[in-house]
Amino acid sequence: MRALSTVLLLVCSNIFMTWAWYGHLRKVAWTLPVAIGLSWLIALPEYALQVPANRLGHLSQGGPFTAPQLKILQEAITLLVFVGFSIVVLKEKPRANDYLAFALIFAGVVVSMLGRTPGAIAPA
């Protein structure tokens, strides 16, 4: 259950972060300071979701993942969210090379999750 909660929080946090990082690209009239300021405001909820996701998911807090696994998982989720955002919001379809690169990153997630030693880090 902690793993599922962690993943759901990471998905939600990445939706906010993707909007913060790329949503301004559709707003060509915004000045750079406006884009930066509004992006920071959008990123605040991302942090409010990301931090609990990492604490809930980390071995030291009773979760099932190591810190590297959390990071790799977060990157894979970021790519999934970004592909949807790119297609739906930015109207940019990823190229075949992009999908191949994404597949290689997902292969890295699988490799990272293999052979994890549960309880390798004792809670503090």
N, C-alpha and C positions, 0 to 999 in steps of 0.2 A: 504494500500500500504506500509506503514511503517513496518507493521508486516511481510509482505512478503520479503521486502528488508532486514530486520533484519535477518530473517531465512536464506536467501540466503547467506548473508555475513557470518553468523555463519557456514554454511555448508562449504563454501570455506576456512574459517579460520581453521576449524577442519581437512580438508584434509591436509593442511600444517602441523598442529600440530601432526597428526597421523604419517605422514612421519618422522617428527623430533623425535618423541618418539619411534617408532617401526621399521622404515626403516633400521636402522643400524643392526638389528638382522639378516638380510640377508647378511651382510658384515662381516663375521667372521674374515677376515684378518685384518680388521681395528683395530688399537689399541684403547684403551679407550679414550685417549686425542683426537684422530682424530674423533671418533664417537661423542664426546661431542662438539667439534668445529663445525663439519658439521651440527649437530643437531641444534645448536644455529643459524647458518646461515639460515637453513630451517625455524626455528621458527620466524625469523624476519618478513616475510610476514604474518605470522599468526597474530601477534600483529597488523600489519597495517590493517587487516580486522576485528579482534575481537573488537578493541576499537571503531571504527565507528559503528559496529553492536550494541554494548551496548549503545552508545550515541543515535543512531537513535531510538533504541527500548525502551529506558527508559522513564517513565512517566515525569520525570523532564525536559526532552528534547523534549516533545511533542509526545513521543511514546506511545504504548499501554501496555507496560509491567512494572511490578515492578522489582526491582533488584533480589529478590528471583525467580521470574518467569523466568527472563532472564537466571539465573544460571541453573535452572532445565531444561529449554529448551535446553541450550547449552550442558548439560550432555546427554540428549536424542539424540541430533544430533551427539555427539561424539560417542555414542554407535552404531548408524546406520553406520557412516563412518567407525568405527573400524571393524564392522562385515564384511563389504565389503573388507576392507584392509586385514583382517585376512585370508579371503578365497582366494582372488585374488593374493595378494603379498606374504603373509607368508605361504600360502598353508595349513592353519590350520582351520579346520571346527569346529565351536563352538559346544559344547555338548548340549544335551537337557536341562541340568541344567542351562547352560549359557543363553539359550533362555528364560527359565523361569525367571531368574534373570532380564534379559532385559525387559521382559513383566511387571514385578513388578515396575521397574523404570519408564516405560512408563505410568503405572497406576498412579504413583506419579505426572507425568506431567499433566495428566488429572485433578487430585485432585487440583494441584496448580492453574490451569487455571480457576477452578470453583469459582464463587462468587467474582471475582475481582471487586473492585469499581473503575470505570473509573474516572480519575481525582483526585484520592486520594492524589496525591502529586502535589502541584501547582508548575508550572515552576518557577525557581529562576530568 
